[in-house]
Amino acid sequence: MKKAILAKKLGMTQVFVTGGKLVGVTVLEAGPCVVTQKKTVKKEGYDAIQVGFTAVPSKKVTNPLKGHFSKAGVDNYKIIREFKLDNADSYSVGDPITADIFKEGDYIDVSGISKGKGFQGVMKRHGFHGGRKTHGSKFHRVAGSTGQATYPGKTFKNVKMAGRMGREQVTVLSLRVVKLDTEKQLILVRGAVPGINKGLLLVRAAVKR
């Protein structure tokens, strides 16, 4: 990764862009994150940095984490994640990572856990067409046959069926940064991002741009 930051989804709104066009945007509170540990090829076998997000009182973290943060000389954090950055060597323990690593017009990839939708049928979960609605049909929204004939006489793995939908990691690629508020650490991204409001997101430089 070239650059990355942890963020919290605040919700969606609309803003005017150049030319007077109104677009829908998602507001992200990006950082500030703090480097809590550096990992090197010599010691851990790879180069990376560990960052903390959302400072909390010491009573909110376990004793091993208290010692970890105390050794680094940083605050206690609710969330810690690891970034394998191309320029990991340029960071030191205690360095802040803020929203200004991006600028307006940049393209980013956003990863998060999608909203859980509970147990759903095959039409909503997989987009099945369904059966006909007329001529006395009793086959409307069901999956149909999932098994086989006498041979092989079983249902194969990975057959699309009804089940729990959502609540899985989703990455949306190449979203454009519309506006940036470095004072409030806000990034306004055109379009929607996965997850609930106040959900944790990973924001990184777009890999396909």
C-alpha positions as CSV (number, residue, x, y, z in Angstrom):
1,M,0.0,0.0,0.0
2,K,1.2,3.5,-0.7
3,K,-0.8,5.2,2.1
4,A,-3.7,4.2,4.3
5,I,-5.7,5.3,7.3
6,L,-8.5,4.1,9.6
7,A,-11.8,5.9,9.5
8,K,-15.3,6.0,10.9
9,K,-18.4,6.3,8.7
10,L,-20.5,9.2,9.8
11,G,-23.3,9.0,7.2
12,M,-24.3,10.4,3.8
13,T,-25.2,13.8,2.6
14,Q,-25.1,15.9,-0.6
15,V,-22.7,18.6,-1.8
16,F,-22.3,20.8,-4.8
17,V,-19.3,20.2,-7.0
18,T,-17.7,22.3,-9.7
19,G,-20.3,23.2,-12.3
20,G,-23.1,23.3,-9.8
21,K,-23.8,19.6,-9.9
22,L,-25.3,18.0,-6.8
23,V,-23.7,14.7,-5.9
24,G,-24.2,12.2,-3.0
25,V,-21.2,11.8,-0.7
26,T,-20.3,9.7,2.3
27,V,-18.6,11.6,5.2
28,L,-15.7,9.8,6.8
29,E,-13.9,10.8,10.0
30,A,-10.4,9.7,9.0
31,G,-8.0,9.4,11.9
32,P,-6.1,10.8,13.6
33,C,-4.2,7.5,13.9
34,V,-0.9,7.1,15.8
35,V,1.9,4.7,15.0
36,T,2.2,2.4,18.0
37,Q,4.8,-0.1,16.7
38,K,7.2,-0.6,13.8
39,K,7.9,-4.1,12.4
40,T,11.0,-4.8,10.4
41,V,12.3,-7.6,8.2
42,K,15.1,-8.2,10.6
43,K,12.9,-8.8,13.6
44,E,9.4,-9.8,12.4
45,G,10.3,-10.8,8.8
46,Y,8.4,-8.0,7.1
47,D,8.1,-4.2,7.0
48,A,4.9,-2.7,8.5
49,I,3.6,-0.2,11.0
50,Q,1.0,-0.8,13.6
51,V,-1.5,2.1,14.2
52,G,-3.9,2.9,16.9
53,F,-7.3,4.6,16.4
54,T,-9.9,6.0,18.9
55,A,-8.1,6.8,22.2
56,V,-9.8,5.4,25.3
57,P,-9.1,5.5,29.1
58,S,-6.7,2.9,30.5
59,K,-9.5,0.9,32.2
60,K,-10.9,0.2,28.7
61,V,-7.9,-1.9,27.6
62,T,-6.3,-5.1,28.8
63,N,-3.2,-5.2,30.9
64,P,-1.0,-6.6,28.0
65,L,-2.1,-3.8,25.8
66,K,-1.5,-1.2,28.5
67,G,2.1,-2.4,28.6
68,H,2.4,-2.4,24.9
69,F,1.2,1.3,24.6
70,S,3.2,2.3,27.6
71,K,6.4,0.9,26.1
72,A,5.6,2.9,22.9
73,G,4.9,6.1,24.9
74,V,1.5,6.6,23.3
75,D,-2.1,6.8,24.5
76,N,-4.3,3.7,24.9
77,Y,-6.4,2.9,21.8
78,K,-9.5,0.9,21.3
79,I,-8.6,-0.3,17.8
80,I,-5.2,-1.3,16.5
81,R,-4.4,-2.4,12.9
82,E,-1.3,-3.1,10.8
83,F,-0.4,-1.5,7.5
84,K,2.2,-2.9,5.1
85,L,3.1,0.4,3.5
86,D,5.7,0.9,0.8
87,N,7.3,3.7,2.9
88,A,7.0,2.1,6.3
89,D,10.6,3.0,7.1
90,S,9.7,6.7,7.0
91,Y,7.5,6.4,10.0
92,S,8.5,6.4,13.7
93,V,6.6,5.3,16.8
94,G,4.3,8.1,17.9
95,D,4.0,9.7,14.5
96,P,0.4,10.8,13.7
97,I,-1.4,9.8,10.5
98,T,-4.1,12.3,9.6
99,A,-6.6,12.9,6.8
100,D,-4.2,15.2,4.9
101,I,-2.4,12.2,3.5
102,F,-5.1,12.5,0.8
103,K,-6.2,15.5,-1.2
104,E,-9.2,16.5,-3.2
105,G,-9.5,14.6,-6.5
106,D,-7.6,11.5,-5.2
107,Y,-9.1,8.1,-5.7
108,I,-9.3,5.7,-2.8
109,D,-10.4,2.2,-1.9
110,V,-12.6,1.7,1.1
111,S,-13.0,-1.6,3.0
112,G,-15.5,-2.4,5.7
113,I,-18.0,-4.9,7.1
114,S,-21.3,-4.7,5.2
115,K,-24.7,-4.4,6.9
116,G,-26.2,-7.6,8.1
117,K,-29.6,-8.4,6.5
118,G,-30.4,-11.6,8.4
119,F,-31.7,-14.9,6.8
120,Q,-32.8,-14.2,3.3
121,G,-34.1,-16.3,0.4
122,V,-32.4,-17.0,-2.9
123,M,-34.2,-14.2,-4.8
124,K,-32.9,-11.4,-2.5
125,R,-29.6,-13.1,-1.6
126,H,-28.5,-14.3,-5.1
127,G,-30.9,-12.6,-7.5
128,F,-32.8,-15.7,-8.7
129,H,-35.6,-15.0,-11.1
130,G,-38.3,-17.0,-9.3
131,G,-41.2,-19.0,-10.8
132,R,-44.2,-17.8,-12.7
133,K,-47.0,-16.0,-10.9
134,T,-49.9,-17.4,-13.0
135,H,-51.6,-20.6,-14.3
136,G,-52.0,-22.0,-10.8
137,S,-48.3,-22.1,-10.1
138,K,-47.2,-22.7,-6.6
139,F,-43.6,-22.0,-7.4
140,H,-43.0,-18.3,-6.8
141,R,-39.9,-17.5,-4.7
142,V,-38.4,-20.9,-3.8
143,A,-35.0,-22.1,-4.9
144,G,-36.1,-25.2,-6.9
145,S,-34.1,-28.4,-7.1
146,T,-30.7,-28.4,-5.5
147,G,-30.0,-32.1,-5.7
148,Q,-29.1,-34.5,-8.5
149,A,-30.5,-37.7,-10.0
150,T,-29.7,-41.2,-8.9
151,Y,-26.1,-40.5,-9.8
152,P,-24.4,-38.7,-8.0
153,G,-27.4,-38.5,-5.7
154,K,-26.2,-35.6,-3.6
155,T,-26.1,-31.8,-3.4
156,F,-22.7,-30.4,-4.3
157,K,-20.9,-27.8,-2.2
158,N,-21.3,-24.1,-2.9
159,V,-24.8,-24.4,-4.4
160,K,-26.6,-21.1,-4.0
161,M,-29.2,-21.4,-1.3
162,A,-31.1,-19.3,1.2
163,G,-29.0,-18.2,4.2
164,R,-27.5,-15.3,6.2
165,M,-26.9,-12.3,4.0
166,G,-24.4,-9.5,4.6
167,R,-22.1,-9.0,7.5
168,E,-19.0,-9.7,5.4
169,Q,-16.0,-7.7,4.3
170,V,-16.6,-5.6,1.2
171,T,-14.2,-3.3,-0.6
172,V,-15.4,-0.5,-2.9
173,L,-12.7,0.5,-5.4
174,S,-11.8,3.9,-6.9
175,L,-14.0,6.3,-5.0
176,R,-13.2,9.9,-5.6
177,V,-12.4,12.3,-2.8
178,V,-14.8,15.3,-3.3
179,K,-13.8,17.5,-0.4
180,L,-11.4,17.4,2.5
181,D,-11.6,19.1,5.9
182,T,-8.2,18.8,7.6
183,E,-9.3,20.6,10.7
184,K,-12.1,18.2,11.5
185,Q,-10.3,15.2,9.9
186,L,-13.2,14.7,7.5
187,I,-13.1,13.1,4.0
188,L,-16.1,13.4,1.7
189,V,-16.2,10.6,-0.8
190,R,-18.5,10.4,-3.8
191,G,-20.8,7.5,-3.6
192,A,-21.6,4.9,-0.9
193,V,-19.2,2.8,1.3
194,P,-20.0,-0.4,3.1
195,G,-21.1,-0.7,6.7
196,I,-23.3,1.0,9.3
197,N,-22.9,4.5,10.5
198,K,-20.0,4.7,13.1
199,G,-18.6,1.5,11.5
200,L,-14.8,1.0,11.1
201,L,-13.3,1.5,7.7
202,L,-9.9,1.1,6.1
203,V,-9.2,3.8,3.6
204,R,-6.2,3.4,1.2
205,A,-4.9,4.8,-2.0
206,A,-6.7,3.2,-5.0
207,V,-4.8,0.2,-6.5
208,K,-6.3,0.6,-9.9
209,R,-5.8,4.3,-10.4
